[in-house]
Amino acid sequence: MTKARLFNYLAFPVLLLAAVLGLYWVWGLLFLWWLAPSVISGQTALVFEVQRDEDPILFWAVVILWALLGLMMIAASLFPDYAPWLV
């Protein structure tokens, strides 16, 4: 089993547990994790794959969305009094 495949098998139950326990920072880290490969490869996913060369505006909008969602989830975990939507 490759390292990436093993990581996926470990990440799946961790993400399920994080969802059940309301550990939003774990999801925030996942959103931020998606940024680097997207920017490096020039492709990301929304509903389907989005190519930077074909749809640069949509590509960067999705990348910025992942960044904002990641930061929001981490901030919501660090400062729960300022994240009433999580209660």
Secondary structure, DSSP 8 states (H G I E B T S, - for coil): --HHHHHHHHHHHHHHHHHHHT-HHHHHHHHHHHHHHHHHHTEEESSSEEETTT-HHHHHHHHHHHHHHHHHHHHHHH-GGG-GGG-
